[in-house]
Every structure is written in C-alpha cells, then in structure tokens.
Amino acid sequence: MHYIKGLDHYTFEGKTAVTFGKFDGLHCGHGRLIRKVKELGEKEDAASVVCAFDMNQSNVLMTKEERELHLENEVDYLVDCPFTKEFRELSAEVFIRDIIKGVFHADFVVVGTDFQFGYGKRGDIHMLAAYERQYEYELTVIEKMRYNDRIISSTYIKEVLRNGAVADAGRMLGYSFGIAGVVEHGKQLGRTLGFPTFNVLWPAEKIVPPKGVYLCRVYVDGRGYNGIANIGVKPTVSDEDKVRIESFLFGYEGNAYGKEVMVELIEYVRPEQKFSGKEELKKYVNRDIEYGKRYFEIKE
C-alpha cells in the first residue's frame, strides 16, 4: 500500500475505485466501504483508494499511524487529505470535478448514505448520482450498519469506550480497541515487585477509556500474548500526568525495549487506584494476575 500525505503528492493517473470520509477509527461500517472499493478494484483492474479527511481532531479512535497499519494489506492507496480552509470552501460541484475526477480519476465512487461534501455540506449522495453521467463514474452507496439498534459510528463507539465497554467497542470496530506503540524504558517498578511490564506511552490525540486495569492481548515479534494491563498515571508511585499503558504478559520471556507492539483491550477489570504503598499495590496486582490466569485458563 502507498501512504500519501496530501492530495498534491498523489500522482497516480490510472483508473480508481475511491471512498471518502474522516475514517476516525476503522469500524465495521468503514469496513464495508473499504471491502467494496477493494472488490471493485480487483474486478475492474482499478486502484483501490481510501481518501481520509485529516481534521486534526483530538480524542480520536485511531492515530494516523494505526490507520496505516490496519490498511496495509487492504487497499492500494491511503491518502491523507488535510482539511484546510481552501479545501473546506470548495463547492460541491468543484469537489466532484477537481477532486473525484481531477485528482483521483475515479471510475467508481463508494460512499455511505450520509456522506456530505463541499462548502456548507451541500453535496450528498443525490448530487453524486445526478453527476454520474457527466463526470463518468459509477456510484455505489453503502447502507449503515447497526449495533444494539443504533447506527455504528465513531461517536457511538467513543460513547461506549468512555463507559469502559471495550468488548462492545470491539464488536463495532471489528477488532479489539487498543494502541500501537514502542516499548519504553520505565522506572522498572514492576520488575522489582516481581511482575515486569511493557511500558507504552498513550498517544496524546487518542481517546482514553476509563483509567484502570484491563485484560489484554499484546502482539510482539509477530506473536500474541495474553496479559493484564493498566492504563493510567500510576498514582501510587508517580506524580506525572502522562498516560501510559503497562502490560504484564503471560508466558513472555525476553527484552522488548524499543520494539513496536500492539496492545488490544479485551475486558475492563477495575478502576485505577492510589494505594497506601508498594506492598498494597503488589497485593492488588497479584490479584489482577490471578484473575487474568483464570480468565485465560492459564495452568501453572
């Protein structure tokens, strides 16, 4: 997959199947769009393209780097489109003429039922259908998906994440919510207490679920390990405010410092607490580890 930052750097002039959106997190609804683009690309000998509007948002479900990882083997091009003032003020027809056809040379356009574009959001699926013949593309409109009788959306997923319902979030995403990051050198407190951990800084722009302990699965060196993780600021032993996720992995032996890992959250266990000291902290962490062993049916 080619990862392109900015429309000016997209230079492919062949035929394409393209979809547009914010793609803040790649949930099951987005998956439908992407699968259709991929299907059309393979069937019609066209390049499959995802154009993601870069809104520079905070509290996102997925960082740009994570989005790139998720789409790596799915489409031919991922294009980040900065949502600049100039871009926002394009009229809807100019968007069709200059972006859909002018930049992407689209033969196929795939969007959801609520897709809007152009200045004042005056463009929609009806306008795209009206201009199909003039600009020589084929429009496919994909229906929304539902979960618990609500339309799956980034807003809905963030809502359930804020309540700690990571399993529900995972069902709507189609994969477990988590983060990708590099294992850092911490204060090695876990090692001194008898449970060495993977320490990864939580991305500043990414939504943080309730701070606390979670069951998790961590992928390192191409292999997955079950474990427990704590998201938070370690109030018992630290006064810094940077959020980190620390994971204890069952069965892992080795040195992971500096390695890229993926940490997926499976179930919320308990909130983060400030304990009276290291001994009380150790007691609770041992309880968490025992709970994890029972959950994952790990035999001694």
NORNORBEL-V100863 format. One record per residue. N is the residue number from 1. RES is the residue in three letters. PSI is psi in degrees with one decimal (999 if undefined). OMEGA is omega in whole degrees, 0 to 359 (999 if undefined). Layout:
n=N res=RES psi=PSI omega=OMEGA
n=N res=RES psi=PSI omega=OMEGA
This chain:
n=1 res=MET psi=139.0 omega=176
n=2 res=HIS psi=125.4 omega=178
n=3 res=TYR psi=117.1 omega=185
n=4 res=ILE psi=127.8 omega=178
n=5 res=LYS psi=102.3 omega=178
n=6 res=GLY psi=138.5 omega=182
n=7 res=LEU psi=-30.4 omega=182
n=8 res=ASP psi=-21.8 omega=182
n=9 res=HIS psi=-0.2 omega=176
n=10 res=TYR psi=115.0 omega=187
n=11 res=THR psi=1.0 omega=180
n=12 res=PHE psi=131.0 omega=184
n=13 res=GLU psi=8.1 omega=178
n=14 res=GLY psi=178.8 omega=181
n=15 res=LYS psi=149.0 omega=183
n=16 res=THR psi=158.6 omega=164
n=17 res=ALA psi=121.4 omega=190
n=18 res=VAL psi=144.6 omega=173
n=19 res=THR psi=152.7 omega=185
n=20 res=PHE psi=150.4 omega=174
n=21 res=GLY psi=177.2 omega=177
n=22 res=LYS psi=-33.1 omega=179
n=23 res=PHE psi=46.9 omega=174
n=24 res=ASP psi=89.4 omega=191
n=25 res=GLY psi=140.2 omega=180
n=26 res=LEU psi=87.0 omega=182
n=27 res=HIS psi=-178.8 omega=185
n=28 res=CYS psi=-34.8 omega=177
n=29 res=GLY psi=-43.4 omega=175
n=30 res=HIS psi=-36.8 omega=180
n=31 res=GLY psi=-37.8 omega=178
n=32 res=ARG psi=-44.0 omega=179
n=33 res=LEU psi=-46.2 omega=184
n=34 res=ILE psi=-40.2 omega=178
n=35 res=ARG psi=-38.1 omega=179
n=36 res=LYS psi=-41.9 omega=178
n=37 res=VAL psi=-43.1 omega=179
n=38 res=LYS psi=-42.8 omega=180
n=39 res=GLU psi=-46.5 omega=179
n=40 res=LEU psi=-39.8 omega=179
n=41 res=GLY psi=-44.0 omega=181
n=42 res=GLU psi=-39.4 omega=183
n=43 res=LYS psi=-38.3 omega=187
n=44 res=GLU psi=10.8 omega=181
n=45 res=ASP psi=49.6 omega=179
n=46 res=ALA psi=155.1 omega=176
n=47 res=ALA psi=136.7 omega=178
n=48 res=SER psi=129.7 omega=188
n=49 res=VAL psi=132.3 omega=169
n=50 res=VAL psi=119.0 omega=176
n=51 res=CYS psi=112.0 omega=184
n=52 res=ALA psi=120.3 omega=178
n=53 res=PHE psi=119.5 omega=182
n=54 res=ASP psi=102.0 omega=185
n=55 res=MET psi=-0.4 omega=184
n=56 res=ASN psi=48.8 omega=182
n=57 res=GLN psi=159.6 omega=168
n=58 res=SER psi=170.1 omega=181
n=59 res=ASN psi=40.2 omega=179
n=60 res=VAL psi=158.7 omega=177
n=61 res=LEU psi=-22.7 omega=187
n=62 res=MET psi=134.3 omega=175
n=63 res=THR psi=166.0 omega=178
n=64 res=LYS psi=-38.6 omega=180
n=65 res=GLU psi=-39.9 omega=179
n=66 res=GLU psi=-38.3 omega=177
n=67 res=ARG psi=-41.0 omega=178
n=68 res=GLU psi=-42.5 omega=179
n=69 res=LEU psi=-43.2 omega=183
n=70 res=HIS psi=-31.3 omega=184
n=71 res=LEU psi=1.5 omega=189
n=72 res=GLU psi=-45.4 omega=183
n=73 res=ASN psi=19.7 omega=185
n=74 res=GLU psi=-41.7 omega=184
n=75 res=VAL psi=169.3 omega=180
n=76 res=ASP psi=-36.3 omega=182
n=77 res=TYR psi=134.7 omega=166
n=78 res=LEU psi=119.6 omega=184
n=79 res=VAL psi=118.0 omega=173
n=80 res=ASP psi=123.6 omega=182
n=81 res=CYS psi=103.8 omega=179
n=82 res=PRO psi=131.0 omega=183
n=83 res=PHE psi=69.0 omega=183
n=84 res=THR psi=168.2 omega=177
n=85 res=LYS psi=-42.4 omega=180
n=86 res=GLU psi=-43.0 omega=180
n=87 res=PHE psi=-42.7 omega=180
n=88 res=ARG psi=-31.8 omega=186
n=89 res=GLU psi=4.9 omega=173
n=90 res=LEU psi=134.7 omega=174
n=91 res=SER psi=162.4 omega=183
n=92 res=ALA psi=-43.2 omega=181
n=93 res=GLU psi=-37.8 omega=177
n=94 res=VAL psi=-36.2 omega=176
n=95 res=PHE psi=-45.1 omega=179
n=96 res=ILE psi=-47.7 omega=185
n=97 res=ARG psi=-48.0 omega=189
n=98 res=ASP psi=-27.2 omega=182
n=99 res=ILE psi=-59.6 omega=182
n=100 res=ILE psi=-47.9 omega=180
n=101 res=LYS psi=-43.6 omega=185
n=102 res=GLY psi=-43.8 omega=181
n=103 res=VAL psi=-50.8 omega=190
n=104 res=PHE psi=-8.4 omega=179
n=105 res=HIS psi=44.1 omega=190
n=106 res=ALA psi=130.0 omega=169
n=107 res=ASP psi=-22.2 omega=181
n=108 res=PHE psi=131.7 omega=178
n=109 res=VAL psi=125.9 omega=182
n=110 res=VAL psi=121.6 omega=181
n=111 res=VAL psi=166.0 omega=175
n=112 res=GLY psi=169.2 omega=185
n=113 res=THR psi=-26.0 omega=183
n=114 res=ASP psi=14.6 omega=181
n=115 res=PHE psi=128.9 omega=177
n=116 res=GLN psi=150.5 omega=184
n=117 res=PHE psi=166.8 omega=179
n=118 res=GLY psi=166.6 omega=183
n=119 res=TYR psi=131.0 omega=182
n=120 res=GLY psi=13.8 omega=181
n=121 res=LYS psi=41.4 omega=183
n=122 res=ARG psi=-15.2 omega=177
n=123 res=GLY psi=143.8 omega=178
n=124 res=ASP psi=-170.6 omega=184
n=125 res=ILE psi=-28.6 omega=179
n=126 res=HIS psi=-38.6 omega=177
n=127 res=MET psi=-40.6 omega=177
n=128 res=LEU psi=-39.6 omega=178
n=129 res=ALA psi=-38.0 omega=182
n=130 res=ALA psi=-29.1 omega=183
n=131 res=TYR psi=5.6 omega=182
n=132 res=GLU psi=-52.0 omega=185
n=133 res=ARG psi=-42.3 omega=182
n=134 res=GLN psi=-42.3 omega=184
n=135 res=TYR psi=6.6 omega=169
n=136 res=GLU psi=56.4 omega=171
n=137 res=TYR psi=162.8 omega=178
n=138 res=GLU psi=124.6 omega=183
n=139 res=LEU psi=134.5 omega=171
n=140 res=THR psi=125.2 omega=180
n=141 res=VAL psi=126.0 omega=184
n=142 res=ILE psi=129.4 omega=179
n=143 res=GLU psi=153.2 omega=179
n=144 res=LYS psi=153.4 omega=174
n=145 res=MET psi=155.1 omega=182
n=146 res=ARG psi=152.9 omega=175
n=147 res=TYR psi=124.9 omega=184
n=148 res=ASN psi=42.7 omega=176
n=149 res=ASP psi=18.9 omega=173
n=150 res=ARG psi=146.7 omega=177
n=151 res=ILE psi=132.1 omega=177
n=152 res=ILE psi=125.9 omega=179
n=153 res=SER psi=163.8 omega=177
n=154 res=SER psi=-37.9 omega=180
n=155 res=THR psi=-44.7 omega=180
n=156 res=TYR psi=-42.8 omega=181
n=157 res=ILE psi=-41.0 omega=178
n=158 res=LYS psi=-36.8 omega=179
n=159 res=GLU psi=-47.0 omega=181
n=160 res=VAL psi=-31.1 omega=177
n=161 res=LEU psi=-39.2 omega=180
n=162 res=ARG psi=-20.3 omega=176
n=163 res=ASN psi=3.1 omega=179
n=164 res=GLY psi=6.2 omega=184
n=165 res=ALA psi=68.6 omega=185
n=166 res=VAL psi=-28.0 omega=178
n=167 res=ALA psi=-43.0 omega=177
n=168 res=ASP psi=-42.5 omega=178
n=169 res=ALA psi=-42.7 omega=179
n=170 res=GLY psi=-37.1 omega=178
n=171 res=ARG psi=-36.1 omega=180
n=172 res=MET psi=-32.0 omega=178
n=173 res=LEU psi=-32.4 omega=186
n=174 res=GLY psi=4.1 omega=177
n=175 res=TYR psi=162.4 omega=183
n=176 res=SER psi=135.2 omega=176
n=177 res=PHE psi=140.5 omega=179
n=178 res=GLY psi=-159.0 omega=179
n=179 res=ILE psi=154.2 omega=169
n=180 res=ALA psi=138.2 omega=180
n=181 res=GLY psi=178.1 omega=182
n=182 res=VAL psi=134.8 omega=180
n=183 res=VAL psi=124.4 omega=183
n=184 res=GLU psi=161.0 omega=169
n=185 res=HIS psi=119.0 omega=176
n=186 res=GLY psi=-153.9 omega=178
n=187 res=LYS psi=0.9 omega=178
n=188 res=GLN psi=31.9 omega=178
n=189 res=LEU psi=-43.3 omega=180
n=190 res=GLY psi=-39.6 omega=181
n=191 res=ARG psi=-40.5 omega=180
n=192 res=THR psi=-24.4 omega=179
n=193 res=LEU psi=-4.6 omega=176
n=194 res=GLY psi=7.9 omega=177
n=195 res=PHE psi=84.4 omega=180
n=196 res=PRO psi=141.5 omega=186
n=197 res=THR psi=159.4 omega=169
n=198 res=PHE psi=125.0 omega=183
n=199 res=ASN psi=115.2 omega=181
n=200 res=VAL psi=130.9 omega=178
n=201 res=LEU psi=132.2 omega=179
n=202 res=TRP psi=130.0 omega=181
n=203 res=PRO psi=133.9 omega=186
n=204 res=ALA psi=-31.6 omega=185
n=205 res=GLU psi=-3.3 omega=188
n=206 res=LYS psi=141.3 omega=179
n=207 res=ILE psi=138.9 omega=179
n=208 res=VAL psi=119.1 omega=175
n=209 res=PRO psi=176.4 omega=180
n=210 res=PRO psi=132.1 omega=179
n=211 res=LYS psi=138.1 omega=181
n=212 res=GLY psi=-162.4 omega=185
n=213 res=VAL psi=137.7 omega=181
n=214 res=TYR psi=150.6 omega=162
n=215 res=LEU psi=144.3 omega=185
n=216 res=CYS psi=170.9 omega=170
n=217 res=ARG psi=128.6 omega=185
n=218 res=VAL psi=131.0 omega=179
n=219 res=TYR psi=122.4 omega=179
n=220 res=VAL psi=134.5 omega=181
n=221 res=ASP psi=36.7 omega=175
n=222 res=GLY psi=8.8 omega=181
n=223 res=ARG psi=144.7 omega=181
n=224 res=GLY psi=140.8 omega=179
n=225 res=TYR psi=133.4 omega=173
n=226 res=ASN psi=154.5 omega=180
n=227 res=GLY psi=-170.0 omega=173
n=228 res=ILE psi=151.6 omega=183
n=229 res=ALA psi=150.6 omega=174
n=230 res=ASN psi=126.6 omega=174
n=231 res=ILE psi=124.4 omega=179
n=232 res=GLY psi=-156.0 omega=185
n=233 res=VAL psi=10.7 omega=179
n=234 res=LYS psi=63.5 omega=187
n=235 res=PRO psi=-22.0 omega=181
n=236 res=THR psi=-33.9 omega=189
n=237 res=VAL psi=2.2 omega=184
n=238 res=SER psi=151.1 omega=176
n=239 res=ASP psi=12.5 omega=177
n=240 res=GLU psi=161.2 omega=185
n=241 res=ASP psi=6.9 omega=178
n=242 res=LYS psi=130.3 omega=180
n=243 res=VAL psi=132.3 omega=177
n=244 res=ARG psi=161.5 omega=171
n=245 res=ILE psi=125.2 omega=179
n=246 res=GLU psi=125.7 omega=186
n=247 res=SER psi=132.5 omega=172
n=248 res=PHE psi=123.2 omega=186
n=249 res=LEU psi=133.8 omega=176
n=250 res=PHE psi=124.2 omega=174
n=251 res=GLY psi=1.9 omega=180
n=252 res=TYR psi=133.2 omega=174
n=253 res=GLU psi=127.1 omega=180
n=254 res=GLY psi=-178.5 omega=181
n=255 res=ASN psi=115.8 omega=184
n=256 res=ALA psi=4.1 omega=183
n=257 res=TYR psi=131.1 omega=179
n=258 res=GLY psi=-3.0 omega=181
n=259 res=LYS psi=147.4 omega=175
n=260 res=GLU psi=128.1 omega=180
n=261 res=VAL psi=160.3 omega=173
n=262 res=MET psi=123.5 omega=179
n=263 res=VAL psi=118.2 omega=180
n=264 res=GLU psi=135.0 omega=181
n=265 res=LEU psi=132.8 omega=184
n=266 res=ILE psi=-44.7 omega=183
n=267 res=GLU psi=139.0 omega=176
n=268 res=TYR psi=130.8 omega=184
n=269 res=VAL psi=-54.6 omega=182
n=270 res=ARG psi=160.3 omega=178
n=271 res=PRO psi=158.0 omega=174
n=272 res=GLU psi=141.0 omega=182
n=273 res=GLN psi=155.5 omega=171
n=274 res=LYS psi=117.9 omega=184
n=275 res=PHE psi=169.0 omega=182
n=276 res=SER psi=-21.3 omega=180
n=277 res=GLY psi=-174.1 omega=185
n=278 res=LYS psi=-33.3 omega=182
n=279 res=GLU psi=-42.8 omega=177
n=280 res=GLU psi=-39.4 omega=176
n=281 res=LEU psi=-46.3 omega=181
n=282 res=LYS psi=-40.0 omega=180
n=283 res=LYS psi=-45.1 omega=181
n=284 res=TYR psi=-38.6 omega=179
n=285 res=VAL psi=-38.7 omega=177
n=286 res=ASN psi=-37.4 omega=176
n=287 res=ARG psi=-42.2 omega=179
n=288 res=ASP psi=-41.2 omega=180
n=289 res=ILE psi=-42.6 omega=179
n=290 res=GLU psi=-39.5 omega=177
n=291 res=TYR psi=-43.1 omega=178
n=292 res=GLY psi=-40.2 omega=179
n=293 res=LYS psi=-41.2 omega=179
n=294 res=ARG psi=-42.7 omega=182
n=295 res=TYR psi=-45.9 omega=183
n=296 res=PHE psi=3.4 omega=178
n=297 res=GLU psi=49.0 omega=179
n=298 res=ILE psi=124.2 omega=179
n=299 res=LYS psi=142.7 omega=178
n=300 res=GLU psi=999 omega=999
